[in-house]
């Protein structure tokens, strides 16, 4: 993937609210990335630029802070991790594209509801670029195609700074979703892009999605980098 500046056709701006660092973490175990997100958010200040982290995870179920155990049906050999985001249980695994949003939403003169709406709209716009008609639902955050969930969203806000993020099912084994009530909804159908389109390229999806997030959240200056290794030193399970 070409890591050239995504915003090459936009004018530069000196305002930190327009700056974004995008880090590509590859495939990483869930828990060290979660701990790094919390540390980043706890230690950031007024001069810390916002960051997006792009990652895939090995198979894992994550249960939101208000998650009900009855929505975890039979996890089998897949670990279940209790985390501090909103929402119920969801699944992460290879072939799923995850964006974590480490933002100071006050800089955008925005709030949690507006951020969630902007992220959902960005995913809908990206899927439209592939000819897929997608919708959000006012009663259940996320993005849906023909009633099946294709993207899940769960954020945590600490002093109006966000972490956690959004997962998009690109080309993955969907069987583990049968082991839970996805996002707390029994019988909810789940789909991925490959099931609807055939072969899809993960890096191309990532590129298009980043452009849509950039536009939706009004970032101008984009700096693309690799992992923050000093914050991920507890991760002994890197893959791929």
MDAnalysis code that builds the backbone (N, CA, C; Angstrom):
import MDAnalysis as mda
import numpy as np

u = mda.Universe.empty(720, n_residues=240, atom_resindex=np.repeat(np.arange(240), 3), trajectory=True)
u.add_TopologyAttr("name", ["N", "CA", "C"] * 240)
u.add_TopologyAttr("resid", np.arange(1, 241))
u.add_TopologyAttr("resname", ["UNK", "UNK", "UNK", "UNK", "UNK", "UNK", "UNK", "UNK", "UNK", "UNK", "UNK", "UNK", "UNK", "UNK", "UNK", "UNK", "UNK", "UNK", "UNK", "UNK", "UNK", "UNK", "UNK", "UNK", "UNK", "UNK", "UNK", "UNK", "UNK", "UNK", "UNK", "UNK", "UNK", "UNK", "UNK", "UNK", "UNK", "UNK", "UNK", "UNK", "UNK", "UNK", "UNK", "UNK", "UNK", "UNK", "UNK", "UNK", "UNK", "UNK", "UNK", "UNK", "UNK", "UNK", "UNK", "UNK", "UNK", "UNK", "UNK", "UNK", "UNK", "UNK", "UNK", "UNK", "UNK", "UNK", "UNK", "UNK", "UNK", "UNK", "UNK", "UNK", "UNK", "UNK", "UNK", "UNK", "UNK", "UNK", "UNK", "UNK", "UNK", "UNK", "UNK", "UNK", "UNK", "UNK", "UNK", "UNK", "UNK", "UNK", "UNK", "UNK", "UNK", "UNK", "UNK", "UNK", "UNK", "UNK", "UNK", "UNK", "UNK", "UNK", "UNK", "UNK", "UNK", "UNK", "UNK", "UNK", "UNK", "UNK", "UNK", "UNK", "UNK", "UNK", "UNK", "UNK", "UNK", "UNK", "UNK", "UNK", "UNK", "UNK", "UNK", "UNK", "UNK", "UNK", "UNK", "UNK", "UNK", "UNK", "UNK", "UNK", "UNK", "UNK", "UNK", "UNK", "UNK", "UNK", "UNK", "UNK", "UNK", "UNK", "UNK", "UNK", "UNK", "UNK", "UNK", "UNK", "UNK", "UNK", "UNK", "UNK", "UNK", "UNK", "UNK", "UNK", "UNK", "UNK", "UNK", "UNK", "UNK", "UNK", "UNK", "UNK", "UNK", "UNK", "UNK", "UNK", "UNK", "UNK", "UNK", "UNK", "UNK", "UNK", "UNK", "UNK", "UNK", "UNK", "UNK", "UNK", "UNK", "UNK", "UNK", "UNK", "UNK", "UNK", "UNK", "UNK", "UNK", "UNK", "UNK", "UNK", "UNK", "UNK", "UNK", "UNK", "UNK", "UNK", "UNK", "UNK", "UNK", "UNK", "UNK", "UNK", "UNK", "UNK", "UNK", "UNK", "UNK", "UNK", "UNK", "UNK", "UNK", "UNK", "UNK", "UNK", "UNK", "UNK", "UNK", "UNK", "UNK", "UNK", "UNK", "UNK", "UNK", "UNK", "UNK", "UNK", "UNK", "UNK", "UNK", "UNK", "UNK", "UNK", "UNK", "UNK", "UNK", "UNK", "UNK", "UNK"])
u.atoms.positions = np.array([
    [0.840, -1.195, 0.000],
    [0.000, 0.000, 0.000],
    [0.869, 1.235, 0.000],
    [0.532, 2.238, -0.848],
    [1.262, 3.481, -0.917],
    [0.919, 4.316, 0.300],
    [1.947, 4.641, 1.110],
    [1.708, 5.422, 2.311],
    [1.843, 6.923, 2.030],
    [1.661, 7.337, 0.797],
    [1.733, 8.758, 0.465],
    [0.668, 9.512, 1.238],
    [0.876, 10.801, 1.391],
    [-0.031, 11.644, 2.144],
    [-1.431, 11.539, 1.575],
    [-2.389, 11.120, 2.400],
    [-3.757, 10.950, 1.944],
    [-4.367, 12.282, 1.525],
    [-3.982, 13.346, 2.198],
    [-4.598, 14.640, 1.947],
    [-3.819, 15.458, 0.917],
    [-3.218, 14.799, -0.084],
    [-2.329, 15.491, -1.012],
    [-3.033, 16.574, -1.817],
    [-4.344, 16.483, -1.974],
    [-5.063, 17.461, -2.774],
    [-5.704, 18.555, -1.934],
    [-5.366, 18.617, -0.640],
    [-5.921, 19.640, 0.223],
    [-4.845, 20.631, 0.608],
    [-5.267, 21.815, 1.057],
    [-4.321, 22.821, 1.502],
    [-3.849, 22.489, 2.905],
    [-2.608, 22.834, 3.204],
    [-2.073, 22.592, 4.530],
    [-2.633, 23.609, 5.520],
    [-2.749, 23.200, 6.773],
    [-3.227, 24.085, 7.827],
    [-2.377, 23.853, 9.055],
    [-2.120, 24.947, 9.796],
    [-1.280, 24.836, 10.977],
    [-2.058, 24.459, 12.222],
    [-3.387, 24.456, 12.193],
    [-4.179, 24.159, 13.372],
    [-4.084, 22.696, 13.754],
    [-3.808, 22.436, 15.046],
    [-3.642, 21.052, 15.480],
    [-4.938, 20.273, 15.307],
    [-6.082, 20.961, 15.284],
    [-7.349, 20.263, 15.093],
    [-7.465, 19.658, 13.696],
    [-6.610, 20.073, 12.783],
    [-6.617, 19.547, 11.423],
    [-5.591, 18.442, 11.211],
    [-4.788, 18.145, 12.236],
    [-3.689, 17.188, 12.116],
    [-4.119, 15.798, 12.572],
    [-3.625, 14.778, 11.858],
    [-3.937, 13.405, 12.207],
    [-2.736, 12.519, 11.916],
    [-2.376, 11.679, 12.879],
    [-1.388, 10.628, 12.670],
    [-2.139, 9.310, 12.500],
    [-1.814, 8.560, 11.458],
    [-2.411, 7.249, 11.219],
    [-1.310, 6.215, 11.376],
    [-1.520, 5.255, 12.264],
    [-0.522, 4.219, 12.527],
    [-1.066, 2.866, 12.096],
    [-0.255, 2.132, 11.339],
    [-0.621, 0.804, 10.856],
    [0.088, -0.230, 11.739],
    [-0.691, -0.950, 12.529],
    [-0.126, -1.844, 13.529],
    [0.023, -3.279, 13.045],
    [-0.533, -3.612, 11.881],
    [-0.489, -4.994, 11.423],
    [-1.460, -5.839, 12.230],
    [-1.101, -7.108, 12.472],
    [-1.927, -7.986, 13.294],
    [-1.343, -8.045, 14.697],
    [-2.159, -7.673, 15.664],
    [-1.710, -7.579, 17.058],
    [-2.736, -8.204, 17.984],
    [-2.267, -8.819, 19.065],
    [-3.162, -9.282, 20.105],
    [-3.965, -8.115, 20.662],
    [-5.199, -8.414, 21.061],
    [-6.108, -7.335, 21.436],
    [-5.669, -6.576, 22.685],
    [-5.360, -7.302, 23.751],
    [-5.201, -6.645, 25.044],
    [-4.061, -5.628, 25.086],
    [-2.877, -5.905, 24.522],
    [-1.834, -4.874, 24.562],
    [-2.224, -3.602, 23.805],
    [-2.982, -3.744, 22.712],
    [-3.423, -2.558, 21.978],
    [-4.422, -1.765, 22.820],
    [-5.330, -2.476, 23.487],
    [-6.284, -1.803, 24.368],
    [-5.556, -1.045, 25.480],
    [-4.585, -1.696, 26.118],
    [-3.842, -1.024, 27.183],
    [-3.082, 0.194, 26.657],
    [-2.546, 0.085, 25.439],
    [-1.830, 1.212, 24.838],
    [-2.775, 2.366, 24.538],
    [-3.998, 2.053, 24.102],
    [-4.996, 3.104, 23.874],
    [-5.295, 3.863, 25.153],
    [-5.482, 3.117, 26.237],
    [-5.787, 3.757, 27.518],
    [-4.627, 4.637, 27.967],
    [-3.404, 4.137, 27.812],
    [-2.235, 4.915, 28.222],
    [-2.096, 6.178, 27.390],
    [-2.302, 6.050, 26.080],
    [-2.226, 7.216, 25.202],
    [-3.230, 8.269, 25.639],
    [-4.465, 7.850, 25.908],
    [-5.525, 8.788, 26.263],
    [-5.256, 9.428, 27.616],
    [-4.759, 8.646, 28.578],
    [-4.477, 9.186, 29.910],
    [-3.340, 10.193, 29.887],
    [-2.389, 10.023, 28.958],
    [-1.182, 10.853, 28.952],
    [-1.226, 11.995, 27.946],
    [-2.267, 12.056, 27.127],
    [-2.282, 13.106, 26.112],
    [-2.549, 14.469, 26.758],
    [-2.154, 15.536, 26.039],
    [-2.398, 16.895, 26.514],
    [-2.886, 17.741, 25.341],
    [-2.927, 19.040, 25.532],
    [-3.494, 19.923, 24.502],
    [-2.662, 19.952, 23.228],
    [-1.418, 19.500, 23.297],
    [-0.549, 19.517, 22.122],
    [-0.417, 18.141, 21.473],
    [-1.140, 17.163, 21.969],
    [-1.085, 15.816, 21.395],
    [-1.979, 15.746, 20.171],
    [-1.398, 15.334, 19.058],
    [-2.214, 15.201, 17.851],
    [-3.108, 13.978, 17.932],
    [-4.261, 14.070, 17.308],
    [-5.157, 12.930, 17.227],
    [-4.515, 11.817, 16.405],
    [-4.902, 10.570, 16.724],
    [-4.356, 9.425, 16.001],
    [-5.466, 8.436, 15.670],
    [-5.318, 7.767, 14.529],
    [-6.090, 6.572, 14.197],
    [-5.120, 5.408, 14.183],
    [-5.492, 4.304, 14.803],
    [-4.692, 3.080, 14.726],
    [-5.462, 2.058, 13.903],
    [-4.798, 1.480, 12.925],
    [-5.415, 0.513, 12.011],
    [-4.798, -0.850, 12.291],
    [-5.628, -1.861, 12.554],
    [-5.114, -3.129, 13.069],
    [-6.048, -4.272, 12.702],
    [-5.509, -5.476, 12.682],
    [-6.282, -6.717, 12.713],
    [-5.944, -7.427, 14.020],
    [-6.888, -8.216, 14.524],
    [-6.646, -8.978, 15.741],
    [-6.779, -10.472, 15.480],
    [-6.018, -11.307, 16.202],
    [-6.333, -12.730, 16.256],
    [-7.716, -12.911, 16.894],
    [-8.327, -14.090, 16.774],
    [-9.689, -14.281, 17.273],
    [-9.845, -13.915, 18.747],
    [-10.852, -13.078, 19.038],
    [-11.130, -12.660, 20.407],
    [-12.552, -12.108, 20.473],
    [-13.234, -12.381, 21.585],
    [-14.492, -11.721, 21.894],
    [-14.206, -10.614, 22.896],
    [-14.803, -9.448, 22.689],
    [-14.688, -8.374, 23.674],
    [-16.079, -8.020, 24.172],
    [-16.179, -7.892, 25.483],
    [-17.445, -7.635, 26.156],
    [-17.424, -6.224, 26.709],
    [-18.398, -5.378, 26.308],
    [-18.456, -4.005, 26.775],
    [-18.665, -3.909, 28.273],
    [-18.461, -2.700, 28.818],
    [-18.480, -2.525, 30.279],
    [-19.851, -2.809, 30.887],
    [-20.910, -2.670, 30.102],
    [-22.246, -3.019, 30.588],
    [-22.727, -4.332, 29.974],
    [-21.800, -5.094, 29.421],
    [-22.155, -6.312, 28.709],
    [-22.783, -7.360, 29.612],
    [-23.792, -8.041, 29.097],
    [-24.487, -9.083, 29.848],
    [-23.912, -10.447, 29.480],
    [-23.567, -11.251, 30.480],
    [-22.919, -12.540, 30.195],
    [-23.790, -13.492, 29.379],
    [-25.112, -13.339, 29.440],
    [-25.968, -14.255, 28.689],
    [-25.839, -14.081, 27.174],
    [-25.202, -12.993, 26.732],
    [-25.001, -12.800, 25.295],
    [-23.763, -13.534, 24.779],
    [-22.966, -14.083, 25.680],
    [-21.843, -14.942, 25.299],
    [-22.346, -16.378, 25.397],
    [-22.630, -17.014, 24.273],
    [-23.341, -18.289, 24.255],
    [-22.412, -19.464, 24.489],
    [-21.456, -19.677, 23.590],
    [-20.484, -20.766, 23.736],
    [-19.190, -20.344, 23.049],
    [-18.332, -19.618, 23.758],
    [-17.120, -19.064, 23.142],
    [-16.108, -20.110, 22.708],
    [-16.155, -21.300, 23.314],
    [-15.204, -22.330, 22.928],
    [-13.779, -21.926, 23.248],
    [-12.894, -22.064, 22.258],
    [-11.476, -21.790, 22.481],
    [-11.101, -20.340, 22.225],
    [-12.079, -19.481, 21.974],
    [-11.795, -18.068, 21.719],
    [-11.899, -17.301, 23.033],
    [-10.864, -16.546, 23.423],
    [-10.914, -15.827, 24.703],
    [-11.964, -14.726, 24.704],
    [-12.495, -14.454, 25.899],
    [-13.439, -13.355, 26.123],
    [-12.758, -12.350, 27.037],
    [-12.672, -11.096, 26.601],
    [-12.007, -10.050, 27.372],
    [-13.033, -8.977, 27.733],
    [-13.131, -8.683, 29.022],
    [-13.997, -7.600, 29.501],
    [-13.259, -6.284, 29.336],
    [-13.890, -5.334, 28.616],
    [-13.212, -4.075, 28.298],
    [-14.068, -2.901, 28.762],
    [-13.572, -1.683, 28.529],
    [-14.210, -0.483, 29.069],
    [-14.898, 0.369, 28.015],
    [-15.209, -0.209, 26.858],
    [-15.993, 0.537, 25.858],
    [-17.477, 0.362, 26.142],
    [-18.286, 1.100, 25.379],
    [-19.718, 0.893, 25.440],
    [-20.126, -0.340, 24.655],
    [-21.406, -0.718, 24.786],
    [-21.955, -1.805, 23.993],
    [-21.799, -3.164, 24.641],
    [-22.291, -4.175, 23.927],
    [-22.286, -5.553, 24.386],
    [-21.121, -6.309, 23.734],
    [-21.265, -7.615, 23.602],
    [-20.166, -8.448, 23.114],
    [-20.057, -8.377, 21.593],
    [-18.832, -8.400, 21.103],
    [-18.582, -8.504, 19.672],
    [-17.363, -9.404, 19.451],
    [-17.100, -9.657, 18.178],
    [-15.997, -10.549, 17.805],
    [-15.018, -9.793, 16.926],
    [-13.723, -10.036, 17.162],
    [-12.663, -9.558, 16.273],
    [-11.863, -10.763, 15.791],
    [-11.438, -10.710, 14.532],
    [-10.634, -11.799, 14.003],
    [-9.977, -11.422, 12.696],
    [-9.119, -12.280, 12.178],
    [-8.433, -12.018, 10.909],
    [-9.436, -11.757, 9.782],
    [-9.079, -10.813, 8.921],
    [-9.959, -10.438, 7.824],
    [-10.939, -9.344, 8.188],
    [-10.852, -8.872, 9.425],
    [-11.677, -7.739, 9.877],
    [-10.763, -6.527, 10.044],
    [-11.193, -5.408, 9.517],
    [-10.420, -4.168, 9.582],
    [-10.905, -3.354, 10.777],
    [-9.976, -3.028, 11.685],
    [-10.325, -2.290, 12.898],
    [-9.621, -0.935, 12.883],
    [-10.398, 0.114, 13.106],
    [-9.870, 1.464, 13.286],
    [-10.135, 1.884, 14.721],
    [-9.087, 2.317, 15.423],
    [-9.248, 2.907, 16.748],
    [-9.053, 4.415, 16.624],
    [-9.964, 5.173, 17.245],
    [-10.015, 6.631, 17.077],
    [-9.609, 7.308, 18.376],
    [-8.414, 7.868, 18.387],
    [-7.860, 8.543, 19.570],
    [-7.938, 10.047, 19.305],
    [-9.096, 10.607, 19.646],
    [-9.409, 11.977, 19.248],
    [-9.776, 12.835, 20.451],
    [-9.407, 14.117, 20.385],
    [-9.929, 15.132, 21.296],
    [-11.098, 15.786, 20.574],
    [-12.300, 15.355, 20.884],
    [-13.445, 15.796, 20.083],
    [-13.784, 17.263, 20.326],
    [-13.257, 17.850, 21.394],
    [-13.503, 19.279, 21.626],
    [-12.885, 20.128, 20.531],
    [-11.791, 19.664, 19.954],
    [-11.146, 20.430, 18.879],
    [-12.051, 20.569, 17.666],
    [-12.924, 19.597, 17.480],
    [-13.847, 19.628, 16.344],
    [-15.164, 20.304, 16.703],
    [-15.215, 20.868, 17.933],
    [-16.463, 21.479, 18.425],
    [-17.611, 20.489, 18.245],
    [-17.327, 19.268, 18.692],
    [-18.253, 18.176, 18.476],
    [-18.499, 17.471, 19.805],
    [-19.256, 16.369, 19.742],
    [-19.537, 15.569, 20.914],
    [-19.706, 14.120, 20.531],
    [-19.912, 13.240, 21.508],
    [-19.981, 11.808, 21.216],
    [-21.005, 11.428, 20.159],
    [-22.226, 11.946, 20.234],
    [-23.248, 11.566, 19.265],
    [-22.860, 11.973, 17.853],
    [-22.310, 13.172, 17.714],
    [-21.913, 13.654, 16.390],
    [-20.767, 12.821, 15.825],
    [-19.839, 12.410, 16.686],
    [-18.717, 11.589, 16.232],
    [-19.220, 10.237, 15.739],
    [-20.091, 9.595, 16.515],
    [-20.635, 8.298, 16.108],
    [-21.361, 8.422, 14.775],
    [-22.171, 9.452, 14.610],
    [-22.895, 9.653, 13.358],
    [-21.946, 9.860, 12.185],
    [-20.869, 10.634, 12.408],
    [-19.897, 10.884, 11.339],
    [-19.178, 9.604, 10.937],
    [-18.827, 8.768, 11.913],
    [-18.129, 7.515, 11.599],
    [-19.034, 6.564, 10.829],
    [-20.294, 6.450, 11.252],
    [-21.228, 5.595, 10.525],
    [-21.424, 6.098, 9.098],
    [-21.560, 7.412, 8.939],
    [-21.753, 7.977, 7.602],
    [-20.541, 7.722, 6.717],
    [-19.344, 7.741, 7.303],
    [-18.130, 7.477, 6.529],
    [-18.097, 6.045, 6.021],
    [-18.488, 5.094, 6.874],
    [-18.522, 3.692, 6.441],
    [-19.553, 3.510, 5.334],
    [-20.711, 4.122, 5.479],
    [-21.753, 4.030, 4.449],
    [-21.244, 4.581, 3.126],
    [-20.529, 5.706, 3.169],
    [-19.983, 6.295, 1.945],
    [-18.931, 5.390, 1.314],
    [-18.074, 4.777, 2.147],
    [-17.056, 3.873, 1.605],
    [-17.694, 2.663, 0.938],
    [-18.699, 2.076, 1.583],
    [-19.372, 0.915, 0.994],
    [-20.078, 1.295, -0.304],
    [-20.599, 2.511, -0.377],
    [-21.236, 2.975, -1.616],
    [-20.241, 3.018, -2.764],
    [-18.954, 3.264, -2.448],
    [-17.940, 3.291, -3.505],
    [-17.719, 1.917, -4.113],
    [-18.185, 0.867, -3.421],
    [-18.150, -0.496, -3.942],
    [-19.514, -0.929, -4.500],
    [-20.457, -0.005, -4.536],
    [-21.778, -0.321, -5.045],
    [-22.701, -0.971, -4.032],
    [-22.347, -0.902, -2.740],
    [-23.176, -1.491, -1.689],
    [-24.001, -0.408, -1.012],
    [-25.296, -0.658, -0.877],
    [-26.185, 0.276, -0.189],
    [-26.290, -0.133, 1.264],
    [-25.815, 0.721, 2.147],
    [-25.769, 0.417, 3.578],
    [-26.548, 1.470, 4.352],
    [-26.928, 1.100, 5.584],
    [-27.690, 1.995, 6.442],
    [-27.176, 1.885, 7.870],
    [-27.464, 2.926, 8.646],
    [-27.307, 2.819, 10.088],
    [-28.681, 2.596, 10.712],
    [-28.695, 2.349, 12.016],
    [-29.946, 2.131, 12.731],
    [-29.953, 2.982, 13.992],
    [-31.013, 3.771, 14.208],
    [-31.030, 4.635, 15.397],
    [-31.058, 3.862, 16.701],
    [-31.537, 2.605, 16.659],
    [-31.654, 1.823, 17.881],
    [-30.445, 0.939, 18.157],
    [-29.514, 0.866, 17.201],
    [-28.380, -0.054, 17.348],
    [-27.197, 0.488, 16.555],
    [-26.195, 1.088, 17.223],
    [-25.055, 1.661, 16.504],
    [-24.385, 0.641, 15.605],
    [-23.880, 1.117, 14.476],
    [-23.222, 0.255, 13.517],
    [-23.758, 0.511, 12.126],
    [-23.320, -0.314, 11.176],
    [-23.719, -0.170, 9.781],
    [-24.215, -1.521, 9.283],
    [-25.282, -1.501, 8.478],
    [-25.983, -2.709, 8.061],
    [-26.188, -2.707, 6.543],
    [-26.139, -3.907, 5.950],
    [-26.460, -4.107, 4.544],
    [-27.573, -5.156, 4.486],
    [-28.713, -4.754, 3.959],
    [-29.873, -5.659, 3.887],
    [-30.202, -6.274, 5.244],
    [-30.075, -5.484, 6.291],
    [-30.405, -5.917, 7.635],
    [-29.326, -6.684, 8.360],
    [-28.239, -7.014, 7.678],
    [-27.127, -7.747, 8.301],
    [-26.022, -6.771, 8.686],
    [-25.449, -6.981, 9.868],
    [-24.445, -6.040, 10.366],
    [-23.103, -6.293, 9.701],
    [-22.524, -5.237, 9.164],
    [-21.228, -5.340, 8.501],
    [-20.152, -4.554, 9.244],
    [-20.555, -3.613, 10.102],
    [-19.595, -2.822, 10.878],
    [-20.154, -2.562, 12.264],
    [-19.310, -2.736, 13.283],
    [-19.684, -2.499, 14.681],
    [-18.907, -1.310, 15.218],
    [-19.531, -0.584, 16.132],
    [-18.947, 0.646, 16.634],
    [-19.110, 0.698, 18.142],
    [-18.007, 0.967, 18.835],
    [-18.057, 1.124, 20.285],
    [-16.928, 2.018, 20.751],
    [-17.250, 3.156, 21.341],
    [-16.250, 4.126, 21.776],
    [-16.331, 4.338, 23.287],
    [-15.245, 4.836, 23.832],
    [-15.191, 5.301, 25.221],
    [-14.689, 6.742, 25.177],
    [-15.319, 7.618, 25.949],
    [-14.885, 9.009, 26.019],
    [-14.413, 9.317, 27.430],
    [-13.209, 9.850, 27.511],
    [-12.628, 10.240, 28.796],
    [-12.226, 11.706, 28.691],
    [-12.906, 12.557, 29.418],
    [-12.682, 14.005, 29.347],
    [-12.760, 14.484, 27.906],
    [-13.755, 13.959, 27.186],
    [-14.038, 14.302, 25.790],
    [-12.932, 13.876, 24.836],
    [-12.124, 12.917, 25.256],
    [-11.154, 12.291, 24.358],
    [-11.574, 10.837, 24.147],
    [-11.637, 10.424, 22.890],
    [-12.157, 9.103, 22.566],
    [-11.042, 8.072, 22.439],
    [-11.413, 6.824, 22.706],
    [-10.613, 5.675, 22.296],
    [-11.562, 4.508, 22.056],
    [-11.027, 3.335, 21.722],
    [-11.772, 2.239, 21.085],
    [-12.193, 2.705, 19.687],
    [-13.120, 1.965, 19.022],
    [-13.365, 2.365, 17.657],
    [-14.384, 1.544, 16.911],
    [-14.020, 1.167, 15.676],
    [-14.955, 0.570, 14.724],
    [-14.298, -0.611, 14.038],
    [-15.080, -1.683, 13.850],
    [-14.594, -2.853, 13.128],
    [-15.467, -3.082, 11.897],
    [-14.833, -3.356, 10.770],
    [-15.514, -3.598, 9.501],
    [-15.176, -5.007, 9.040],
    [-16.206, -5.805, 8.777],
    [-16.004, -7.172, 8.307],
    [-15.691, -7.147, 6.817],
    [-14.442, -7.474, 6.466],
    [-14.007, -7.399, 5.070],
    [-14.032, -8.780, 4.423],
    [-13.206, -9.690, 4.898],
    [-13.129, -11.031, 4.308],
    [-12.692, -11.975, 5.412],
    [-13.661, -12.512, 6.148],
    [-13.334, -13.219, 7.383],
    [-14.225, -14.442, 7.571],
    [-13.831, -15.280, 8.505],
    [-14.644, -16.404, 8.938],
    [-15.702, -15.863, 9.896],
    [-16.961, -15.921, 9.494],
    [-18.043, -15.352, 10.299],
    [-18.598, -16.324, 11.336],
    [-18.128, -17.574, 11.337],
    [-18.687, -18.577, 12.247],
    [-18.660, -18.146, 13.709],
    [-17.581, -17.502, 14.216],
    [-17.584, -17.145, 15.637],
    [-18.733, -16.233, 16.060],
    [-19.311, -15.480, 15.124],
    [-20.462, -14.652, 15.497],
    [-21.648, -15.512, 15.930],
    [-21.688, -16.780, 15.506],
    [-22.756, -17.681, 15.942],
    [-22.622, -18.070, 17.403],
    [-21.466, -17.810, 18.002],
    [-21.222, -18.191, 19.392],
    [-21.655, -17.107, 20.381],
    [-22.143, -15.980, 19.862],
    [-22.575, -14.858, 20.694],
    [-23.886, -14.307, 20.136],
    [-24.524, -13.454, 20.921],
    [-25.567, -12.581, 20.392],
    [-24.874, -11.282, 19.994],
    [-24.580, -11.094, 18.706],
    [-23.739, -9.955, 18.306],
    [-24.300, -8.625, 18.810],
    [-23.469, -7.925, 19.564],
    [-23.836, -6.608, 20.099],
    [-25.091, -6.680, 20.960],
    [-25.389, -7.894, 21.480],
    [-26.516, -8.055, 22.379],
    [-27.843, -8.311, 21.707],
    [-27.838, -8.644, 20.410],
    [-29.077, -8.875, 19.659],
    [-29.164, -10.336, 19.227],
    [-29.993, -11.136, 19.894],
    [-30.141, -12.543, 19.489],
    [-30.624, -12.658, 18.044],
    [-29.965, -13.537, 17.308],
    [-30.384, -13.786, 15.934],
    [-29.964, -12.739, 14.930],
    [-29.159, -11.764, 15.342],
    [-28.720, -10.729, 14.406],
    [-27.811, -11.333, 13.347],
    [-28.137, -11.117, 12.087],
    [-27.295, -11.598, 10.995],
    [-26.077, -10.701, 10.838],
    [-24.961, -11.315, 10.489],
    [-23.699, -10.609, 10.282],
    [-23.179, -10.975, 8.897],
    [-22.573, -10.018, 8.209],
    [-22.096, -10.239, 6.850],
    [-20.742, -9.578, 6.687],
    [-19.976, -9.999, 5.687],
    [-18.730, -9.313, 5.341],
    [-18.764, -8.886, 3.888],
    [-17.818, -8.039, 3.508],
    [-17.794, -7.514, 2.153],
    [-17.565, -8.608, 1.125],
    [-16.718, -9.580, 1.459],
    [-16.402, -10.642, 0.498],
    [-17.638, -11.472, 0.151],
    [-18.540, -11.670, 1.123],
    [-19.754, -12.424, 0.853],
    [-20.648, -11.707, -0.152],
    [-20.546, -10.395, -0.194],
    [-21.397, -9.590, -1.063],
    [-20.746, -9.262, -2.400],
    [-19.408, -9.227, -2.411],
    [-18.691, -8.725, -3.583],
    [-17.754, -9.735, -4.222],
    [-17.445, -10.823, -3.531],
    [-16.358, -11.691, -3.982],
    [-15.052, -11.178, -3.413],
    [-13.970, -11.336, -4.143],
    [-12.654, -10.939, -3.650],
    [-12.583, -9.431, -3.412],
    [-12.079, -9.062, -2.259],
    [-11.829, -7.659, -1.935],
    [-10.434, -7.549, -1.343],
    [-9.795, -6.428, -1.590],
    [-8.431, -6.198, -1.114],
    [-8.473, -5.377, 0.163],
    [-7.941, -5.931, 1.249],
    [-7.996, -5.276, 2.554],
    [-7.328, -3.900, 2.527],
    [-6.190, -3.789, 1.883],
    [-5.484, -2.516, 1.877],
    [-6.251, -1.453, 1.100],
    [-6.911, -1.849, 0.020],
    [-7.716, -0.892, -0.731],
    [-8.919, -0.441, 0.090],
    [-9.555, -1.370, 0.796],
    [-10.660, -1.003, 1.680],
    [-10.163, -0.035, 2.745],
    [-9.019, -0.320, 3.343],
    [-8.448, 0.550, 4.366],
    [-8.189, 1.944, 3.813],
    [-7.636, 2.013, 2.608],
    [-7.340, 3.321, 2.000],
    [-8.616, 4.120, 1.781],
    [-9.620, 3.475, 1.198],
    [-10.879, 4.187, 0.932],
    [-11.555, 4.617, 2.231],
    [-11.502, 3.749, 3.232],
    [-12.154, 4.079, 4.495],
    [-11.461, 5.240, 5.184],
    [-10.143, 5.279, 5.136],
    [-9.411, 6.392, 5.728],
    [-9.795, 7.710, 5.065],
    [-9.911, 7.716, 3.740],
    [-10.306, 8.934, 3.031],
    [-11.687, 9.391, 3.510],
    [-12.608, 8.451, 3.673],
    [-13.959, 8.808, 4.119],
    [-13.964, 9.316, 5.553],
    [-13.177, 8.699, 6.437],
    [-13.074, 9.199, 7.812],
    [-12.460, 10.592, 7.830],
    [-11.435, 10.797, 7.016],
    [-10.772, 12.089, 6.955],
    [-11.758, 13.186, 6.579],
    [-12.569, 12.924, 5.568],
    [-13.544, 13.920, 5.126],
    [-14.620, 14.141, 6.181],
    [-15.113, 13.057, 6.766],
    [-16.212, 13.170, 7.729],
    [-15.802, 13.938, 8.973],
    [-14.519, 13.837, 9.361],
    [-14.036, 14.447, 10.596],
    [-13.159, 15.669, 10.340],
    [-13.048, 16.082, 9.073],
    [-12.394, 17.343, 8.689],
    [-10.924, 17.414, 9.071],
    [-10.197, 16.293, 8.871],
    [-8.737, 16.340, 9.012],
    [-8.113, 16.750, 7.685],
    [-7.022, 17.494, 7.753],
    [-6.364, 17.997, 6.545],
    [-4.951, 17.445, 6.409],
    [-4.166, 17.530, 7.477],
    [-2.768, 17.111, 7.428],
    [-2.641, 15.693, 7.979],
    [-2.320, 14.731, 7.104],
    [-2.279, 13.325, 7.493],
    [-0.839, 12.827, 7.451],
    [-0.394, 12.263, 8.560],
    [0.953, 11.715, 8.695],
    [0.818, 10.219, 8.957],
    [1.251, 9.374, 8.014],
    [1.083, 7.929, 8.146],
    [2.366, 7.290, 8.659],
    [2.230, 6.427, 9.667],
    [3.375, 5.823, 10.337],
    [3.089, 4.356, 10.645],
    [4.092, 3.694, 11.245],
    [3.915, 2.311, 11.696],
    [3.632, 2.305, 13.194],
    [3.746, 1.165, 13.833],
    [3.285, 0.979, 15.213],
    [4.065, 1.810, 16.220],
    [3.437, 2.012, 17.381],
    [4.105, 2.646, 18.524],
    [4.673, 1.519, 19.370],
    [5.839, 1.021, 19.001],
    [6.361, -0.183, 19.639],
    [6.605, -0.007, 21.130],
    [6.967, 1.211, 21.551],
    [7.249, 1.405, 22.967],
    [5.986, 1.268, 23.822],
    [4.802, 1.428, 23.221],
    [3.551, 1.271, 23.958],
    [2.973, -0.132, 23.840],
    [3.619, -0.969, 23.026],
    [3.094, -2.310, 22.785],
    [4.079, -3.385, 23.238],
    [4.914, -3.049, 24.230],
    [5.981, -3.972, 24.623],
    [5.445, -5.216, 25.309],
    [4.205, -5.180, 25.789],
    [3.641, -6.369, 26.444],
    [3.042, -7.342, 25.444],
    [3.079, -7.006, 24.153],
    [2.452, -7.844, 23.142],
    [3.453, -8.885, 22.665],
    [3.309, -10.097, 23.159],
    [4.227, -11.166, 22.761],
    [3.622, -12.048, 21.694],
    [2.443, -11.674, 21.203],
    [1.740, -12.556, 20.274],
    [1.549, -11.968, 18.900],
    [2.474, -11.109, 18.445],
    [2.336, -10.533, 17.117],
    [2.258, -11.631, 16.078],
    [1.432, -11.399, 15.065],
    [1.282, -12.350, 13.987],
    [1.312, -11.600, 12.668],
    [1.899, -12.225, 11.656],
    [1.802, -11.723, 10.300],
    [2.364, -10.342, 10.113],
])
